[in-house]
Amino acid sequence: MKKKVLIVVLFVVVKVEAQTSAFAAIDSLFENGRYQLALQKLEAMNPPSFLSNYKTALIYESIDNYKKTVSFLEKALEFKEHKKASLKLAKAYLRLFKPNKSIKIYEDLLAKDSMNLVLKYQLGKLYLQNRKSENAISLFKDLTTKDTLNPHYSYQLGLAYSFVNDGNRMMNCFLDVLEKDSTHLKAITKLAIQYFALRDKDSTYLFINKGLRLDENHISLNRIKANQLYSEKKFKATIPVLLRLDSLEKMEHFTNNMLGKSYYQLEDYKNAKDRFKNVVKIDAEDFKAFTYLGNIALKEKDYRMAMFHYLRAAKVGKEPRDNAYYGLATMFYEQEKPKSAINYFKKAFDENAQNYKALFQQAKLSEDYYKDKKIAYDLYKKFKSRFFRRDKEMSDFVESRIVAIKKAYFIKGESLE
């Protein structure tokens, strides 16, 4: 009997040693890039085991074949529970755009190890990525109480609050981050963005300057600074900030567009034209850039190019294109083509019913061009009913013309009402 037991033990030992030797050989093949031969040897193993499936999954993971990775990890986990294999499976599911399966794995692991803060943190970020904001808030609130010194927990909690539009709690979280880590650039940037949106100039500059002292080439902070300066009409001060951005990101839409607008405001039309040309190279459907190019050509009395750019803007524009039509109308007016000018002022107003200047110009030109002054009278009345007192000078003019036209028709014995 003892002899039989000894034979069985020896057989198991020999088998385990043989498997260990086989896996060592397979590992060596894999380490030296002979992964196809390693896969053949793993496939030939009989019977398959947790380790053979797990090692097969690792090879497929290394060559980005995530479908096979998932398949062999699932087979491996049929043999036994294994935390590392489960985490790899969760990450592979993410690569295959199956976040709910990944979340389920993290939730199951956390149910068995509720004190694992790393798992909680990773699950919280997964919740955020998949817009499960309330779940994320719950997890990150718990993490901030478990570890009061970790700034990343507060930062992620701030992001979670932003997804549910809780601005006050969001900003409090980002401020809390800076109490824990005064150099946390992501939190500094978020605060600069929020204060800019709230039009709190002093706080915006406070966080912009704080961040740029840490990294003078920080893209987002330089962009916020450019926007803030431009909003204050400090166009000369805006340009150096944008030129720094331009040196960091060549041919970038935001930078060229803002430089174009800044140069335009300073009446530096040559540089503005160069920048807007870059904009339309980057985005051939940026109708606003075409409109600016039309405006510049119009100021330079280059009517052919003005028409080209305005018509291009009108063609590609998906938002209201009234500025392009207004520019065309102005161009025709300068060329003493009043009928075309009236037509395009009308188009501008039809495109954007808040463009009171277009309606005013349509009415004024109609009075000068048409013998029938009732056309202008009706347009003046429309202006008065909708935009009276929007612009005092225009409103006074409209009021005087309504009275004058009405009086002229009264003298002729006609009523306009």
Buried (B, 14 or more C-beta within 10 A) or exposed (E): EEEEEEEEEEEEEEEEEEBEEBBEEBEEBBEEEBBEBBBEBBEEBEEBBBBBBBBBBBBBBEEEBBEBBBBBBBBBBEBEEBEEBBBBBBBBBBBEEBBEBBBEBBBEBBEEEEEBEEBBBBBBBBBBEBEBBEBBBBBBBBBBEEEEEBBBBBBBBBBBBBBBEBEEBBBBBBEBBBEBBEEBBBBBBBBBBBBBEEEEEEBBBBBBEBBBEEEEEBBBBBBBBBBBBBEEEEBEBBBEBBEBBBEEBEEBBBBBBBBBBBBBBBEBBEBBBBBBEBBBEBBEEBBBBBBBBBBBBBEEEBBEBBBBBBBBBBEBBEEBBBBBBBBBBBBBBEBEBBEBBBBBBBBBBBBBEEBBBBBBBBBBBBBEEBEEBEBBBBBBBBBBEEBBEEBEEBBEBBBEBBEBBBEEBEEEEEEBE
